[in-house]
Each structure stands twice: as structure tokens, then as C-alpha cells.
Amino acid sequence: MKRQNKYRKFQLQQKNIEALEKENSRFKRVYSEYENMSNELWNLENSNGEPVPDDFINAMVLQASYLEDEIEDWLLQFNEKKTKIQH
């Protein structure tokens, strides 16, 4: 059984992400970079190939966390905007 990718943090908000990607090219670029980095981290941590230095992985984790924070901010703003429209 394959372990779940712990970097797939935003799976439950996929509809909002798709809507944001359509209306905001910067969000789309940031989210794409986050997904690529998440996949790469997952592959590095679960491969049986050459070991990768911890400092390299830690730097990638840090960069991914910055991207996560930016994505979370966008999603919060998007959800607030949607809530205001529905009232």
C-alpha cells in the first residue's frame, strides 16, 4: 500500500483552487510550483535511489511551506469573498 502524500494539503479545496486558477494567473503559477515541489519532495523521500542531503530536502520543505502559506491566504480571501456574495 502506498503512503499518502503528506504534501497534498489542499485536496479538499480543489473546486476553489480551480476557480482561483481561472481568475488569477499568479495563483495558478504559485499553485503549480507548489504541486511540482510537493511531488518532487514525495518522490525524494520515498525513492530508493541516491540519498539526497537533508539540507536540500529541508530547503525544499521550507520553500513549499512559503508557497502553502501564500496559497492558504488566497483561499481564505476567496472563501471570504464567496461568503459575502452569498449573503
N, C-alpha and C positions, 0 to 999 in steps of 0.2 A: 504494500500500500504506500502510495506516495504521500509525503507530508504536505500539508497545505502551505502555500507560500505566505509567510507572515507579513510580507511587504504589500500584499493586496488588501490594503486597508480600506479602500473606498468602494468595494464591490456593491455594497447595499445602496449606494447613491448613484448608481450607473445612469439612471434616467436624467438626473440633474447634471451630471457630468456631460452627457451627450448634448443636452440643451446648451450648456455653457460653451462647449466646444464649437457649436454652430454660431454663437453670437460673439465670441471673443477669441481672436486668433492667438493672443498671448497666452490665455489659459490653455488653449489647445496645445501650444508648443511646450508649456511647462508640464502639463499632464502627460504628454507623450514622452518627454525626457524622464519624468518620474517612472512611468511604466517601463521604459527601457532600462533604467537603472535598477528598478526592482527585479526585473527578470535577470539581469546580469548578476546582481547580488545573490539571488536564489541559486543561479547556476554555479557561481563560485563556491558557495557554502555547501552545495550538495554534489559537487563533482569529485571524481576520484583521480583527477589529473594532477598536474603540478600544483604543489601548495602555493598559495598566494600570501604574501606578507600581511600580517594583521593590520599594520598601519595603512595599507592600501584599502583593505576592506573597511576599516574604521573611517577613513576619509570618505568612502562612498556612502556609508551609513549616515554620516553627518550631512553630506550633500542631499541625500534622499530625505532626511528629516527636515531640512530647509524647504525643499520642494513640497513636502507634506504640509508644512505649516502654511505655505502660500496657497496651496490647493484648499486647505480647510477654511482659510479666510474667505476665499472666493465662494465656497459652498455656503458658508454662513451668510454672506451678503446676498447670495442668490436665494436662499431659503427665506430670509427676511423680506426680500423684495416680493417673493411669491405670496407670502403671508399677508403683506399689506394689500396686494392686488385682490386677494380673495375676500377681504373684509368689506 
